[in-house]
Amino acid sequence: MSDNNNSINKLPPTDSIKILITLVETAYKRGIYTLEESYLAFNAIHTFTNEKSFDNVYNYIKDRIN
């Protein structure tokens, strides 16, 4: 039996971060997360990236909480 059928395809880190952010945004829109919980999740995700494009989302959520 070949391991190729059971292997996990890894995404590039940037794509993975974008997917996690989209999941948090979707969960918030559906009422699964509060704004504060979304902020905590995004803050944790933001730890793993230095991309400036994510700073806008981070600051938007932060401003809405405060």
C-alpha positions in Angstrom: 0.0 0.0 0.0 1.4 3.4 -1.0 1.6 6.3 1.4 0.8 8.7 -1.4 -3.0 8.2 -0.9 -2.7 9.0 2.8 -0.4 12.0 2.6 -1.4 15.4 3.8 -0.8 18.2 1.3 0.8 21.1 3.1 0.0 24.6 2.0 2.4 27.5 2.0 2.3 29.4 5.3 0.8 32.5 3.8 -2.1 30.5 2.3 -2.6 28.7 5.6 -2.8 32.1 7.5 -5.3 33.4 5.0 -7.5 30.4 5.4 -7.4 30.6 9.2 -8.3 34.3 9.0 -11.2 33.5 6.7 -12.4 30.8 9.0 -12.4 33.2 12.0 -14.2 35.9 10.0 -16.8 33.4 8.8 -17.3 32.1 12.4 -17.8 35.7 13.6 -20.3 36.5 10.9 -22.3 33.4 11.8 -22.3 34.4 15.5 -20.1 31.6 16.6 -17.4 33.9 17.9 -17.9 37.2 19.7 -15.9 40.1 18.4 -13.5 39.7 21.4 -13.0 36.0 20.6 -12.3 36.9 17.0 -9.8 39.4 18.1 -8.0 36.8 20.3 -8.0 34.3 17.4 -6.7 36.9 15.0 -4.1 38.1 17.4 -2.8 34.5 17.8 -2.7 34.1 14.0 -1.0 37.5 13.5 1.8 36.2 15.7 2.9 34.0 12.8 3.0 36.6 10.0 4.7 39.9 9.3 2.5 40.8 6.3 1.3 44.4 6.4 -2.0 43.4 4.7 -3.0 41.6 7.8 -2.3 44.7 10.0 -5.4 46.4 8.5 -7.7 43.6 9.7 -6.0 43.5 13.1 -6.4 47.2 13.6 -10.0 47.1 12.4 -11.0 44.5 15.0 -8.9 46.2 17.7 -10.6 49.5 17.1 -14.1 47.9 17.2 -13.4 46.4 20.6 -12.0 49.5 22.2 
